[in-house]
Amino acid sequence: MTTAGLATVSVDEALANARRLLRSEPAAALAQVRAIIAALPVSAEAHRIAAHALRALGREEEAQQASLSAVSAAIHDPALIEAALALAENRLPDAEGALRARLKADATDVAAIRMLAEVAGRIGRYADAERLLCRALELAPGFGAARANLATVYYKQNRYAEAVEMLDAVLGEDPDNPAHANLKAAALGRIGGYDEAIALYEELTRRFPGHAKLWMSYGHMLKTVGWQEDSIAAYRHALGADPGLGELWWSLANLKTIRFDEGDRVAMETALAAADPADSGRDDDRLHLHFALGKAHDDAGEPEAAFRHYAAGNAIRADQLGYAAKETSAIVDAAIAVFTPAFFADRAGSGDPAPDPIFILGMPRAGSTLVEQILASHSAIEGTMELPDIPALALGIGREALGDGRRWVEAIAAASPEKLAEMGAAFLRRTQVQRKTGKPFYIDKLPNNWLYVPLIRLILPHAKIIDARRHPLDCCWSNFRQHYAKGQAFSYDLADMGAYYHDYVRLMAHIDAVQPGKVHRVFHEALLDDPEGEVRAMLAFLGQPYEAACMAFHTNARAVRTASSEQVRRPINRDGVGQWQPYKAWLDPLREALGPVLEAYPEIPNLFN
């Protein structure tokens, strides 16, 4: 049909005719839709039918281009406009329903595929989002938006090296896009590419000097590599652009080494008053401001005001996260029931035999960063960061075997020796990107790996495990006044935190009983009292000779990503001991949840034998 012929039939009739021709006469279908496109270039469906016809004719490169043209034309497609509006208004079920209906009619609509991937990503179904985006790129390799979305999905799944690789391709096509460069810098920071990340942030802040969040990210990276004065300057510059951005004030407080002056306190109170509690979109600003003001009042020796702010910030965050303490307790119950001496004996020799990893774990804020910094000053041991890979492997086998990551204990119980070895090798492979030196051993300092110690013993039986432990009240209070960028959902309620500490001690006592001598425990207070003796004991456990450099850990210029980054750049001190005491009047829920664990510290293992 010619362009002129369209005058005698409707576009809908012409499209229907082209669809009928597709199966038996793709060349005729192509001619039909090209006539439609000539008359109506914004017909997304005509471009999609053209892609189908071209594929049927074996003209894949042209088909991919037609798919891209369909994406461009999709902004005029009423169905996709409605789906996009639902996405913008966060009506995800409506968006998903409309997009699934579209893909049922045409499974190769790459615009709809990308939008459905966005729905999946927003609700945390990153594996589904990845699958959809890979399909979109298979159909239209030049679809830059899908490639950028896939980079974000990799980042969200802690696959930072893949995110960087994908972003390199995205920036090759769109080099001036600040959002892509910002994400690349963040991903580089997660794999130790600090110099390149800082260079990217320097370029971005030159181009966008008034962009507060860019300056904040730049400050975070400067803090990580130990350039504290520069990081403070970056945060202060960002506050000049947006004094109401609560995360900036918390970033300054989180350095732990500065004290807010009266002008800062007034500015924070002003910003908090402006953040309307009725506006849930300002919840993050309010909770960050509360945590920062808690620090300000704490420094001023005003515990009642400090606790009021800490409690308010924690309440907002607890409401956002919805932590369920009973789920952690259930996993610990299951682990104690399953991982018996006989269970480990039956699987002796399983797992990957590599001795390279050293796991430092326990409660957050228990001194694990100090232990890591000491050990990373040894000539044979490399420090990395808090790696997400052990929890990812555990949750992955739970989902793979039973459809629920939380059931990883059951899944591991049924795993074959080959599967255990495969998981150990997967950890080594996934973490290789973090190893920047030729040192034979490297540290994973994720505190929450305590929950997965049985898994570590099964998949990496020759890895070393150090449990960093601190007095329950000091440790838990330190957590309560700490806002974490992500994770640690247990830490925003005193009773939940006490239950979490209790579960941690309970599982570690079980491991001591069923795998005696496989975990070395470092009590923080003992390390403060006798640093050299404790360091020698740790190194003996690791099979390494004592080195004096370990006692000069505070001079180590390595990057540190945790909340203790500035504290471990100072010699050992007792500043953190007893900080809970001014707040004891408000800590009854914590004490009750800790129960006998509190009184038994540090001889806790005997409680559970």
Buried (B, 14 or more C-beta within 10 A) or exposed (E): BEEEEBEEEEBEEBBEBBBEBBEEBBEBBBBBBBBBBEBBEEBBBBBBBBBBBBBBBEBEEBBBBBBBBBBEBBEEBEBBEBBBEBBEEEBBEBBBBBBBEBBEEBEBBBBBBBBBBBBBBBEEBBEBBBBBBBBBBBBBBEBBBBBBBBBBBBBBBBBBBBBBBBBEBBBEEBEEBBEBBBBBBBBBBBBBBBEEBBEBBEEBBEEBEEBBBBBBBBBBBBBBBBBBEBBBBBBEBBBEBBBBBBBBBBBBBBBBEBEBEEEBBEBBEEBBEEBEEEEEEBBBBBBBBBBBBBBBBBBBEBBEBBBBBBBBBBBBBBEBBEBEBEEBBBBBBBBBEEBEEEBBEEBEEBBBEBBBBBBBBBBBBBBBBBBBBBBBBBEBBBBBBBBBBBBBBBBBBBBEBBEEBBBBBBBBBEBEBEBBBBBBBBBBEBBEBBBBEEBEBBBBBBBBBBBBBBBBBBBBBEBBBBBBBBBBBBBBBBBBBBBBEEBBBBBBBBBBBBBBBBBBBBBBBBBBBBBEEBBBBBBBBBBBEEBEEBBBBBBEBBEBEBBEBBBEBBEBEBBBBBBBBBBBBEEBEEEBBEBBEBBEEBBEBBBEBBEEBBEBBBEBBEBBE
